Amino acid sequence: MKTLGIGFVGAKYGARMHYENYKKLPQGLIEIRGICSRTPESAETLARDIGVSFATDNLDALLARKDIDVIDICTPPATHHEIAIRAAEAGKHIIMEKPLTGYFGEPGDQEPIGLHVPRARMRAGARKNAEAVRDAVRKNDVQFCYAENWVYSPTIAKMRNLIAASKGSILELRAEENHSGSTSEYNRQWKNTGGGALQRMGVHSVGACLHIKQWEGQQRTGRPIRPVSVIADVADLINTEASERAKKANAHKWINSNPIDVENWANVTIRFDDGSRATVLVSDAGLGGLNTRVTAFMTDGVIKANMTANDAVETYAVDPNAFGKEYFSGNLETKAGWNRPSCDEDWFRGFAQEIEDFVYAIRDNRAPFSGIDLAVDCVNVIYSAYLSAEEGRMVLLE
């Protein structure tokens, strides 16, 4: 059985997280054979840390390697679609971190683009980028694995099993993610990320809702249930009178979010072709650590899937340093008081399962559970939501 050769594009957090989950696979299934990053120093650092001999800042050099079968894209969103197209044209299978793509500016755009470029133009540009990737994948007959970890989470898997066991229908899905914000300067600007909290975080909630409804449709009628419209509101809650008042009272120090031209809060309602709804609520200004949940309100029951803040382990400490540097959970402000440290966050959130599915899908020449169509649908829904929020109306999905 052939060992799949993996080439990383990107050498920071995403690549290291993927590497940790590749290590959990059976020995001989994959081998990391190359690292490409924006700078030679970054590529060489990761290569040295994980024991890879080939490091470069030249994407063509990585793509030319015949012993590399899969390109794992862990770069910032603004580079995703171009790298994916080049990888497909080189005949490489693709694993890509979310989101698929977006709108990141064009020559002549006034900056900061999030404050000046109409959302209708952004939507058209983002959809063009997304379809270009899908076309390249299909034309070159390569697998595209979309790293939407929520659909692989054991909690969502159990939700699917429970839905399948029932005879009811999902009338409403509610999905949310919130935490106290990113510390990255990069995430403050639209030109880097293609949006704010809705694009960077809400893509998980949107993807999970689209996936669950499509899956439900296949189970019940043999065809996917599709989204048909969205209505949305987005906001920058930091640059507000309320936030400024808190800053003057020195009661604002825990929130990291500090947008320049992106939103850090969004509320989106998705209407599906069976009349059901999904509500997505995301915030980059919510204290209490990382919170990720999906609830299915059905005609014959309610199912709640919680991917973080599980109570399998609970701690209490007066001193926030009582447990030293031991990891608790993402974006947690303090380890003082009562807390619920995750015993295996990668497993609960589906990272390990998605990597396993991707590798076996590529090896066995089958579609992954999360693929190009879900990735494109997420772009369509999110940018239609941005248009809805700007124009204050329902937007139909084309």
Secondary structure by P-SEA (a helix, b strand, c coil): cbbbbbbbccccaaaaaaaaaaaacccccccccccccccaaaaaaaaaaaccccccccaaaaaacccccbbbbcccccccaaaaaaaaaabbbbbbccccccccccccccccccccccaaaaaaaaaaaaaaaaaaaaaabbbbbbcccccccaaaaaaaaaaaaccccccbbbbbcccccccccccccccccccccccccaaaaaaaaaaaaaaaaaacccccccccccccccccccccaaaaaaaaaccccccccccccccccbbbbbbcccccbbbbbbbcccccccccbbbbbcccbbbbbbccccccccccccccccccccccccccccccccccccccccccccaaaaaaaaaaaaaacccccccaaaaaaaaaaaaaaaaaaaaccccccc
